Amino acid sequence: LRYARAAKAAHGFTSHKMKGGVFHPDYELECYRALAAEFPGDRCRFDPNAVWSTDQAVRFGRAIAHLNNDYLEDPVFGLDGMRTVREKVPMPLATNTVVVNFEQLATNVLRRSVDVILLDTTFWGGIRPCVKAAGVCETFQLGVAVHSSGEHGIQLATMLHLGAVVPNLSFAADAHYHHLEDDVIEGGRLTYENGAIRVPDGPGLGVRLDRDKLARYEDLYR
């Protein structure tokens, strides 16, 4: 909670995501309740990385139903498991694991298992396929959000451009960017303002690779 308070104060976040799937679901339930209580005017989302059984997911989902949830993300793995949970919990289910291409999206349209598709320019193959997928989601009344893979500035720029052009972006975009100490783009890290990052307005993606930094961090990695 100390870190979440500091991040909100520094960056202006109004939606908070808790990663789980490590400790017992009952313990993580208490942690999530504490997070929601800490920010009563904000929205929260939980992601146990698809490690629960359907029974665990249903129990957890029902226990947080009264909170100000965005969605429950990937509580179990697989479209069948997600469908079972979706039928028994009173909140949207989101995924970035079981709907990551158009074939899976079509399956989800024909037999709804997931309510919110977390688009990622890496998983989907770039900005254009994500925009196309967002259009399909709009047609069939699926929610859309932008996923984060812990990207640096170049991929982050693709995510920012994606978020800016998708009219049916239903939720705040994910971001791990504030965890970075530095970036490999010219000028260093992009900055947050009131919980958002301005879309880069230069040529192309709007950012340029700092090759000296890239070489320095490559040496540190090695």
C-alpha positions, 0 to 999 in steps of 0.5 A: 500500500505504501508503494501504491500511495506513492505511485498515485501521488507521483503520477496521478493514477486513478485505476490500480492493478494488483498482480497475484497468483503467488500466495493463497487466494484468501491472503490475496483477497485480503490484500486486494480488499485493503487496496480497494479500501485505500483508494475508495474513489478509484477503480481496481483490477486483479490478475492472478495470472491464470493459475487458479482453479475455477472454484477458487476463481468463482469464490474470489470473484464473488467475494470482491463483487461489492468493490469498485472493480474494473474487471477480473483478469485471467483468473483461470486459463483457457476459454472453457475455464473462463466461460465457467467462471464468467457464468458465476461471477458478477463482473467482467472477465478480461484476458491477455492470454486466451484471446490474442489472435483473430481465431480466438477472438472469433471463438469468443464472439461465437461463444462468449467467455471473456468480456474485455480484450486486453490488446497488446501490440506485441502479442497481436503483431503491431498497431494495425491488427490491434485497431482491427481487433478493437473494431471487431470488439466494438461490433460485438460489444466487447470491452477493450483495454491496452495491456502492458508487457513492461515495455520500454519507450519504443513499444510504449509509443506503439501502445500510446498511439494505439490507445489514442486511436481506439474510440472504444477503449473502455478502461484505463491502459495498463502500465509498468512504465513507472517501474523503470529507472531509465529508458533507451530512447532519446531524452530518457523516460516519458513523463506522466501527467495526471495519470496519463502520458502524452502521445509522442508527436514526432515523426513515425512513433515519435521517439528515437532510440538512444544507441549509446544508452542501448550499448551501455545497457547491453554491456550491463546485461552481459 
